[in-house]
Amino acid sequence: MEEEKKEQIGFFKRLKISIFDFDEYQKLVDADFFYAMFLHLCFFIVILAIVVSIGVSIKFYKMSIKGYEFLKTLPDFKYVNGAIETNEYAEGFDDEYSTFFVLDTSKTGDVERVKEEVESFNVKSVDAEIKIFLFNKGGMIKDGELEIPLYYSAMIANNAYNNYSKTDLINDIESLGLVKISILYGVYVLFMEAFSVYISLIILLLIPALYVKILSRAYINKEPLKFLDCYKVVCYATSVPFIFMIIYSIVNYITGFEINNYADVTSIIEIIIITVATYYIMKNAPLKEPVEPKDDKNDDNTDKEKIDENEEKEFEELREEKKKKDEKKKDIKDKEEKAKKEAEKGAKEKAEEPEGSEA
């Protein structure tokens, strides 16, 4: 019967239960772990990744247009033998995307010195979230606290980039198209976002699963949930937070609306859903089987009965042995009495015989 129930709960019914029917969460717990771990989580992660990748593609396209126009204003430069050559210094700042750009070939950008050379721009650089530095032999991209060094040595092996100029770069961008570049970047984000979020989420959900385990144990008179069942509860409880993240991402990309402490808000929603779902599951959970102390008494009684049986057996053996001794004594006594009677009888008969009978 259980197997039939599991088969009847389809994907969308599971989705409906996970969002609206908390009193039926036990059905989700009874279902296969595969559905919670892979199908349910993957569905929301892929949807969220698609939304994010589309948003990133649109944002990247808008940035690319500005970057392309800025590229045209840069002085002529050429990439030759692993180094950028130009006779002029150039910099730019975009307030909309908070990006600061520097092209300065007077600095080498060597592996050992690139960080020092980037730090020397702290006074000149504006307060931007993203900073891009291109020097003679290398540079760096700074995104907040993240620092990504750039070294051109990897391009030396490709002869197609030797003597690569500003004109060549503009021609390649125009031939490929900013729309296509943005879509390719969005596809890259889609796969990276889905894979990285899924792997990290599998690990991160262990903590709320432990919370569910502790919460289920708080119901002293109920059977606590197994850890895999706790993990299922958490997987399905992420439905509402995922929907919230998807809606928020769409609104954010369209309007630019932002919520402060967005991650904290999502975590609070998830904790509330998990707590409510666990309450309904434990409300209908079976009671613990009472551990009666009389079991120990029964054991004691059993041992006592065994002892009594052994003692009774010993007493019975003693009684049998005494009985045999008594019977043996009686036999001896009877034989003695019989011999005595026969002796008395023989003496009497002898006394009664007439004299001279012997002759």
KOLTIDO-261891 format. One line per 5 residues: for each residue x negated, y negated, z of C-alpha. Coordinates in Angstrom, 2 decimals. Example, Ala and Ser with C-alpha at 12.3 -4.5 7.8 and 13.67 -1.06 7.14 Angstrom:
BEGIN
-12.30 4.50 7.80  -13.67 1.06 7.14
% end
This chain:
BEGIN
0.00 0.00 0.00  -2.83 -2.41 0.86  -4.49 -1.82 -2.50  -1.22 -2.68 -4.30  -0.92 -5.94 -2.35
-4.48 -6.90 -3.23  -3.83 -6.35 -6.93  -0.62 -8.42 -6.85  -2.40 -11.56 -5.53  -3.58 -13.29 -8.70
-6.05 -16.14 -8.94  -3.53 -18.98 -8.96  -1.57 -17.43 -6.12  -4.79 -17.29 -4.10  -5.38 -20.92 -4.98
-1.86 -21.87 -3.85  -2.26 -20.01 -0.55  -5.67 -21.57 0.13  -4.21 -25.09 -0.25  -0.63 -24.90 1.04
0.18 -21.60 2.81  -2.07 -21.39 5.85  0.22 -18.84 7.48  -0.60 -16.43 4.63  -4.37 -16.76 4.90
-4.51 -13.20 6.25  -3.72 -12.00 2.71  -6.84 -13.78 1.48  -8.89 -12.23 4.27  -7.58 -8.76 3.33
-8.53 -9.35 -0.32  -11.86 -8.30 -1.86  -14.96 -10.27 -0.93  -15.81 -10.56 -4.65  -12.88 -12.91 -5.32
-13.81 -15.33 -2.55  -17.55 -15.27 -3.14  -17.65 -15.47 -6.92  -14.36 -16.26 -8.69  -12.93 -18.80 -6.24
-16.16 -20.69 -5.52  -17.35 -20.54 -9.14  -14.04 -21.96 -10.39  -14.32 -25.13 -8.32  -18.07 -25.48 -8.81
-17.74 -25.26 -12.60  -14.83 -27.77 -12.63  -16.80 -30.17 -10.43  -19.94 -29.70 -12.54  -17.98 -30.45 -15.74
-16.56 -33.64 -14.21  -20.00 -34.71 -12.99  -21.70 -33.90 -16.31  -19.08 -35.89 -18.27  -19.49 -38.81 -15.90
-23.28 -38.59 -16.11  -23.12 -38.40 -19.92  -20.98 -41.55 -20.09  -23.22 -43.35 -17.60  -26.34 -42.17 -19.42
-24.90 -43.35 -22.74  -24.27 -46.82 -21.34  -27.76 -46.90 -19.86  -29.22 -45.63 -23.13  -27.67 -48.52 -25.07
-29.22 -51.02 -22.67  -32.51 -49.11 -22.69  -32.52 -48.95 -26.48  -31.95 -52.71 -26.76  -34.68 -53.31 -24.16
-37.04 -51.01 -26.09  -36.73 -53.26 -29.12  -37.92 -56.25 -27.07  -41.08 -54.50 -25.88  -44.43 -55.36 -27.49
-45.83 -52.90 -30.02  -47.42 -49.86 -28.38  -48.96 -46.62 -29.55  -49.65 -43.25 -27.92  -53.16 -42.11 -28.88
-55.14 -39.18 -27.42  -53.21 -38.96 -24.16  -52.99 -42.71 -23.50  -50.66 -45.62 -24.26  -52.27 -48.56 -26.05
-50.73 -52.05 -26.03  -52.09 -55.58 -25.81  -49.28 -57.07 -23.73  -47.76 -56.64 -20.25  -43.98 -56.08 -20.13
-41.38 -55.68 -17.41  -37.61 -55.77 -17.11  -34.82 -55.38 -14.56  -31.21 -54.31 -15.02  -28.92 -55.40 -12.19
-26.00 -53.14 -13.21  -28.03 -49.93 -12.91  -30.56 -51.33 -10.39  -33.51 -50.29 -12.57  -36.94 -51.92 -12.72
-39.34 -51.16 -15.62  -43.08 -51.93 -15.99  -45.44 -51.36 -18.93  -49.03 -52.27 -17.97  -51.95 -50.55 -19.72
-54.50 -52.57 -17.75  -54.01 -49.95 -15.04  -55.25 -46.44 -15.82  -52.62 -44.33 -14.09  -55.18 -41.59 -13.39
-54.07 -38.64 -11.28  -56.09 -39.86 -8.28  -55.04 -43.50 -8.55  -51.50 -43.61 -9.93  -49.84 -43.93 -6.50
-52.18 -46.75 -5.44  -51.53 -48.58 -8.71  -47.76 -48.20 -8.28  -47.96 -49.51 -4.70  -49.74 -52.62 -5.97
-46.44 -53.61 -7.67  -44.48 -53.70 -4.41  -44.82 -57.48 -4.12  -43.83 -58.09 -7.73  -41.11 -55.43 -8.07
-37.53 -56.29 -7.17  -35.40 -54.29 -4.77  -34.25 -51.65 -7.29  -33.06 -48.08 -6.72  -34.93 -46.77 -9.79
-38.43 -47.96 -10.69  -40.28 -46.83 -13.82  -44.03 -47.52 -14.18  -45.95 -46.73 -17.38  -49.74 -47.24 -17.29
-52.57 -46.33 -19.69  -52.90 -42.61 -18.86  -49.90 -42.01 -16.62  -47.24 -43.54 -14.45  -44.44 -42.79 -12.03
-40.65 -42.77 -11.66  -39.38 -43.71 -8.20  -35.75 -42.92 -7.40  -35.24 -44.02 -3.82  -37.63 -41.95 -1.72
-38.23 -39.49 -4.60  -41.51 -39.99 -6.49  -42.12 -38.26 -9.85  -45.67 -38.79 -11.24  -45.95 -38.98 -15.04
-49.10 -37.81 -16.81  -49.39 -37.83 -20.58  -51.98 -35.05 -20.81  -49.23 -32.48 -21.57  -48.45 -34.32 -24.82
-52.02 -34.13 -26.10  -51.59 -30.52 -27.23  -48.76 -31.58 -29.56  -50.36 -33.31 -32.53  -46.97 -34.65 -33.61
-47.17 -37.20 -30.79  -50.71 -38.37 -31.58  -50.62 -41.93 -32.95  -46.96 -42.07 -31.90  -45.82 -45.71 -32.01
-42.89 -47.85 -30.89  -41.52 -47.74 -34.44  -41.64 -43.90 -34.46  -39.74 -43.79 -31.15  -37.00 -46.12 -32.43
-36.64 -44.10 -35.65  -36.33 -40.82 -33.72  -33.67 -42.26 -31.42  -31.67 -43.58 -34.35  -31.93 -40.30 -36.27
-30.83 -38.24 -33.27  -28.21 -40.70 -32.04  -27.59 -41.99 -28.53  -24.29 -40.09 -28.31  -25.96 -36.74 -29.03
-28.78 -37.48 -26.59  -26.25 -38.34 -23.89  -24.24 -35.16 -24.53  -27.38 -33.00 -24.40  -28.33 -34.63 -21.13
-24.80 -34.00 -19.80  -25.01 -30.30 -20.76  -28.35 -30.07 -18.98  -26.79 -31.64 -15.87  -23.81 -29.24 -16.15
-25.95 -26.12 -15.90  -28.35 -27.56 -13.32  -25.49 -28.93 -11.21  -23.45 -25.71 -11.28  -26.42 -23.44 -10.53
-28.00 -25.57 -7.81  -24.68 -26.33 -6.07  -23.64 -22.66 -6.11  -26.93 -21.39 -4.65  -27.06 -24.08 -1.98
-23.37 -23.64 -1.13  -23.75 -19.90 -0.51  -26.36 -20.72 2.14  -24.61 -23.77 3.60  -21.33 -21.90 4.10
-23.03 -19.56 6.57  -22.82 -22.28 9.25  -19.02 -22.84 9.04  -18.59 -19.05 8.81  -20.40 -18.78 12.14
-18.05 -21.47 13.47  -15.04 -19.34 12.42  -16.60 -16.32 14.13  -17.00 -18.23 17.40  -13.49 -19.66 17.06
-11.97 -16.19 16.55  -13.75 -14.92 19.66  -12.16 -17.73 21.68  -8.87 -15.81 21.43  -9.70 -13.39 24.23
-6.63 -11.17 23.83  -7.04 -10.88 20.02  -9.35 -8.81 17.85  -12.11 -11.19 16.54  -12.72 -11.49 12.80
-15.59 -9.70 11.13  -18.31 -12.00 9.78  -17.51 -11.24 6.11  -13.87 -12.12 6.80  -15.05 -15.38 8.39
-17.02 -16.11 5.22  -13.90 -15.48 3.12  -11.93 -17.96 5.25  -14.59 -20.61 4.65  -14.75 -19.92 0.89
-11.00 -20.39 0.49  -10.94 -23.36 2.89  -13.25 -25.25 0.50  -10.38 -25.63 -2.00  -9.10 -28.91 -0.56
-12.58 -30.48 -0.13  -13.45 -29.48 -3.72  -10.24 -31.04 -5.06  -11.04 -34.19 -3.08  -14.58 -34.27 -4.55
-13.29 -33.77 -8.11  -10.70 -36.57 -7.79  -13.22 -38.87 -6.12  -15.84 -38.22 -8.84  -13.33 -39.05 -11.60
-12.22 -42.26 -9.86  -15.83 -43.23 -9.13  -16.96 -42.81 -12.76  -13.93 -44.69 -14.11  -13.63 -47.55 -11.62
-16.92 -47.52 -9.72  -14.98 -47.15 -6.43  -17.17 -45.74 -3.64  -16.50 -44.35 -0.16  -19.05 -44.97 2.55
-20.25 -41.77 4.25  -18.58 -39.74 1.51  -20.33 -36.50 2.60  -19.15 -36.95 6.20  -15.54 -37.41 5.07
-15.73 -34.20 3.01  -17.22 -32.28 5.96  -14.46 -33.48 8.31  -11.77 -32.36 5.85  -13.41 -28.95 5.55
-13.67 -28.48 9.34  -9.98 -29.38 9.79  -8.88 -26.92 7.08  -11.10 -24.14 8.51  -9.78 -24.70 12.03
-6.11 -24.65 10.95  -6.61 -21.56 8.76  -8.37 -19.70 11.58  -5.56 -20.62 14.00  -2.91 -19.09 11.72
-4.98 -15.96 11.14  -5.64 -15.40 14.84  -2.00 -16.19 15.67  -0.94 -13.06 13.78  -4.03 -11.02 14.59
-3.53 -7.69 16.42  -3.97 -7.58 20.17  -7.01 -5.96 21.68  -6.47 -2.45 23.00  -6.54 -2.73 26.81
-9.46 -1.00 28.45  -7.86 0.76 31.42  -10.08 1.51 34.41  -8.14 4.74 34.94  -10.29 6.30 32.28
-13.13 6.22 34.76  -10.85 7.69 37.41  -9.89 10.43 35.01  -13.55 11.15 34.50  -14.02 11.26 38.28
-10.96 13.48 38.65  -12.22 15.74 35.89  -15.56 16.07 37.64  -13.79 16.70 40.94  -11.59 19.33 39.32
-14.68 21.03 37.93  -16.26 21.02 41.38  -13.05 22.38 42.95  -12.87 25.09 40.31  -16.46 26.10 40.97
-15.89 26.18 44.74  -12.70 28.18 44.33  -14.54 30.59 42.07  -17.28 30.99 44.66  -14.70 31.54 47.42
-12.91 34.09 45.24  -16.16 35.94 44.67  -16.83 35.90 48.42  -13.31 37.19 49.10  -13.77 39.96 46.53
-17.11 40.88 48.02  -15.66 40.89 51.56  -12.72 42.95 50.34  -15.07 45.48 48.82  -17.05 45.66 52.06
-13.86 46.07 54.06  -12.68 48.84 51.72  -16.05 50.52 51.99  -15.93 50.32 55.81  -12.39 51.69 55.75
-13.45 54.61 53.54  -16.28 55.42 55.93  -13.95 55.13 58.91  -11.35 57.33 57.23  -13.97 59.94 56.42
-15.22 59.88 60.03  -11.68 60.23 61.37  -10.96 63.07 58.92  -14.15 64.88 59.89  -13.32 64.38 63.55
-9.81 65.79 63.06  -11.14 68.78 61.14  -13.68 69.43 63.90  -10.99 69.22 66.57  -8.72 71.50 64.55
-11.51 74.07 64.09  -12.31 74.04 67.80  -8.66 74.51 68.69  -8.21 77.45 66.31  -11.30 79.09 67.71
-10.04 78.71 71.22  -6.71 80.32 70.37  -8.22 83.53 68.84  -7.74 86.71 71.12  -10.69 88.26 72.80
-12.17 91.25 71.04  -10.99 90.13 67.66  -14.54 89.99 66.62  -14.83 93.74 67.09
% end
